[in-house]
Amino acid sequence: MDIVHLLKKNNSITDYIIIGQGIAGSVLSLSLIKAGFSVIVINDASLSSSSKVAGGIWNPIVFKRLTKSWLADDLIPELIDFYEYWEKEFNTTLIHKRHIIKPFTEEQEKNLWLKKANDTEAKNQFLDVSSYENLSIDPNYQVRSYSKVLQAGNLDVAHFLECTKAYLTNLNSYYEELVDYQKIELSAEEIKYQSHIAKQLIFCEGYLISKNPYFNWIPMKPAKGETLTIKSSHISLTRDIFNKGFFIMPLGNQLFKIGATYEWENLDDVPTKKAKDELITKLNSIITSPYEIISHDAGVRPSVIDRRPVIGRHPDYKHMLLFNGLGTKAVMIAPYFAKNLISHFQTNEPIEHEVNLERFYKSK
Ligand SMILES: Cc1cc2nc3c(=O)[nH]c(=O)nc-3n(C[C@H](O)[C@H](O)[C@H](O)COP(=O)(O)OP(=O)(O)OC[C@H]3O[C@@H](n4cnc5c(N)ncnc54)[C@H](O)[C@@H]3O)c2cc1C
């Protein structure tokens, strides 16, 4: 019996109820299903969702220091395996492998790249310092000298969320509704929400965790971000992502995503003139040919004060868990830590120390 029929048949007690179907809830529910568990996902799509505006980029390099980003060696293969597996299952394209083009403003910057790339101890396979020259981005803008970040790319987040929702709906596992925390019933054996009974419940609500009475004590530091989508027949980037303190990412059909801003006050998903002006100023420093703004979007990144994910069990209610804090790097982080959490369920493998919710138990 295949996985779909098995899950459709057994609809009494579910293994996991997942609240939220952003990148976190989607990656986790699919990983659980692949591992043979049954899931129910409850999501209110009318609420704020960072995933809906995300650029979906994964980048294994921290530009400030030119070092590998946290756990890049482990996260990159895991994300490729995960999204490629679901590309096959959904019979579609979800990810685009790309390079990130980083132009040099000064000779000094180029020398720093060379130094970092040749540092044999750091073994940084993601830095490519071959001397690339004369890349035309716009009729009036040529990059004279640049390097590339390798093994980067982006997930088509909107498409991934749509495919996941359709897949879950086909399993009778998706419920579109606002979860009322007061209606969650806990007992020693199980957890009940409305007509759903499960062994465990996992919250994946992004920055809206602040409204969750069970977990509103987690020290989050959410960051609002905004992007523009523009249309231009003049920008000559076709595959790679351009980054010069902001990014230009080709989406196809002459569309480009421009991002992103950071703002730690006024946390809502309302696009602002301030952020739009900031992005336009940066864009106009490169692109002088005409373009049209197609959309302007805002969302709030669920970042934690120590900039690590937050995953694990509630200190008092062991059937209640959290998979959150994916911050600026959800696409890259989610598959690896979904796997870690599932190993914890299956074989009691510890949840990795750096991301474990236990580190905040004393804040409760
Ligand atoms: C401008 C911008 C650009 C970004 N670019 C990138 C990028 O290039 N690469 C990258 O990896 N990350 C990027 N991010 C970060 C990324 O978007 C987030 O880390 C990620 O989307 C978080 O996913 P999540 O599932 O935890 O939260 P969310 O996407 O916010 O999803 C939470 C879900 O829970 C649901 N929910 C919440 N409460 C309830 C409730 N009570 N009842 C029912 N449903 C509920 C919401 O409706 C929502 O669907 C960007 C973010 C922003 C804002």
The ligand as an SDF file (V2000), in Angstrom:
LIG
                    3D

 53 58  0  0  0  0  0  0  0  0999 V2000
   11.2350   40.2060    2.8830 C   0  0  0  0  0  0  0  0  0  0  0  0
   11.6830   38.8450    3.3180 C   0  0  0  0  0  0  0  0  0  0  0  0
   12.5850   38.1500    2.5380 C   0  0  0  0  0  0  0  0  0  0  0  0
   13.0170   36.8930    2.9500 C   0  0  0  0  0  0  0  0  0  0  0  0
   13.8930   36.2050    2.1360 N   0  0  0  0  0  0  0  0  0  0  0  0
   14.2850   34.9690    2.5060 C   0  0  0  0  0  0  0  0  0  0  0  0
   15.1560   34.2300    1.6580 C   0  0  0  0  0  0  0  0  0  0  0  0
   15.5590   34.7170    0.5810 O   0  0  0  0  0  0  0  0  0  0  0  0
   15.5210   32.9800    2.0490 N   0  0  0  0  0  0  0  0  0  0  0  0
   15.0680   32.4240    3.2250 C   0  0  0  0  0  0  0  0  0  0  0  0
   15.4170   31.2730    3.5230 O   0  0  0  0  0  0  0  0  0  0  0  0
   14.2460   33.1080    4.0570 N   0  0  0  0  0  0  0  0  0  0  0  0
   13.8480   34.3630    3.7170 C   0  0  0  0  0  0  0  0  0  0  0  0
   13.0270   35.0570    4.5320 N   0  0  0  0  0  0  0  0  0  0  0  0
   12.6740   34.4750    5.8360 C   0  0  0  0  0  0  0  0  0  0  0  0
   11.5500   33.4550    5.7010 C   0  0  0  0  0  0  0  0  0  0  0  0
   10.4850   34.0670    5.0350 O   0  0  0  0  0  0  0  0  0  0  0  0
   11.0890   32.9710    7.0760 C   0  0  0  0  0  0  0  0  0  0  0  0
   12.1430   32.4660    7.8390 O   0  0  0  0  0  0  0  0  0  0  0  0
   10.0750   31.8370    6.9050 C   0  0  0  0  0  0  0  0  0  0  0  0
    9.1110   32.1730    5.9710 O   0  0  0  0  0  0  0  0  0  0  0  0
    9.4290   31.4790    8.2180 C   0  0  0  0  0  0  0  0  0  0  0  0
    8.5210   30.4500    7.9700 O   0  0  0  0  0  0  0  0  0  0  0  0
    7.5110   29.9730    9.0800 P   0  0  0  0  0  0  0  0  0  0  0  0
    6.7690   28.8500    8.4930 O   0  0  0  0  0  0  0  0  0  0  0  0
    8.2210   29.7790   10.3550 O   0  0  0  0  0  0  0  0  0  0  0  0
    6.5410   31.2430    9.3170 O   0  0  0  0  0  0  0  0  0  0  0  0
    5.4110   31.8780    8.3720 P   0  0  0  0  0  0  0  0  0  0  0  0
    5.8220   31.8600    6.9570 O   0  0  0  0  0  0  0  0  0  0  0  0
    5.0610   33.1920    8.9680 O   0  0  0  0  0  0  0  0  0  0  0  0
    4.1920   30.8770    8.4960 O   0  0  0  0  0  0  0  0  0  0  0  0
    3.4120   30.7680    9.6530 C   0  0  0  0  0  0  0  0  0  0  0  0
    2.0610   30.2070    9.2630 C   0  0  0  0  0  0  0  0  0  0  0  0
    1.3230   29.9400   10.4710 O   0  0  0  0  0  0  0  0  0  0  0  0
   -0.0020   30.3560   10.2860 C   0  0  0  0  0  0  0  0  0  0  0  0
   -0.5830   30.6380   11.6180 N   0  0  0  0  0  0  0  0  0  0  0  0
   -0.0620   31.3990   12.6140 C   0  0  0  0  0  0  0  0  0  0  0  0
   -0.8720   31.4150   13.6720 N   0  0  0  0  0  0  0  0  0  0  0  0
   -1.9350   30.6300   13.3580 C   0  0  0  0  0  0  0  0  0  0  0  0
   -3.1300   30.2660   14.0350 C   0  0  0  0  0  0  0  0  0  0  0  0
   -3.4080   30.6750   15.2700 N   0  0  0  0  0  0  0  0  0  0  0  0
   -4.0280   29.4650   13.3890 N   0  0  0  0  0  0  0  0  0  0  0  0
   -3.7810   29.0210   12.1270 C   0  0  0  0  0  0  0  0  0  0  0  0
   -2.6620   29.3470   11.4430 N   0  0  0  0  0  0  0  0  0  0  0  0
   -1.7590   30.1430   12.0390 C   0  0  0  0  0  0  0  0  0  0  0  0
    0.1110   31.6090    9.4050 C   0  0  0  0  0  0  0  0  0  0  0  0
   -1.0820   31.8460    8.7120 O   0  0  0  0  0  0  0  0  0  0  0  0
    1.2340   31.2060    8.4580 C   0  0  0  0  0  0  0  0  0  0  0  0
    0.7270   30.5610    7.3140 O   0  0  0  0  0  0  0  0  0  0  0  0
   12.5480   36.3240    4.1610 C   0  0  0  0  0  0  0  0  0  0  0  0
   11.6240   37.0130    4.9190 C   0  0  0  0  0  0  0  0  0  0  0  0
   11.1790   38.2680    4.5130 C   0  0  0  0  0  0  0  0  0  0  0  0
   10.1630   38.9910    5.3530 C   0  0  0  0  0  0  0  0  0  0  0  0
  1  2  1  0
  2  3  1  0
  2 52  2  0
  3  4  2  0
  4  5  1  0
  4 50  1  0
  5  6  2  0
  6  7  1  0
  6 13  1  0
  7  8  2  0
  7  9  1  0
  9 10  1  0
 10 11  2  0
 10 12  1  0
 12 13  2  0
 13 14  1  0
 14 15  1  0
 14 50  1  0
 15 16  1  0
 16 17  1  0
 16 18  1  0
 18 19  1  0
 18 20  1  0
 20 21  1  0
 20 22  1  0
 22 23  1  0
 23 24  1  0
 24 25  2  0
 24 26  1  0
 24 27  1  0
 27 28  1  0
 28 29  2  0
 28 30  1  0
 28 31  1  0
 31 32  1  0
 32 33  1  0
 33 34  1  0
 33 48  1  0
 34 35  1  0
 35 36  1  0
 35 46  1  0
 36 37  1  0
 36 45  1  0
 37 38  2  0
 38 39  1  0
 39 40  1  0
 39 45  2  0
 40 41  1  0
 40 42  2  0
 42 43  1  0
 43 44  2  0
 44 45  1  0
 46 47  1  0
 46 48  1  0
 48 49  1  0
 50 51  2  0
 51 52  1  0
 52 53  1  0
M  END
$$$$
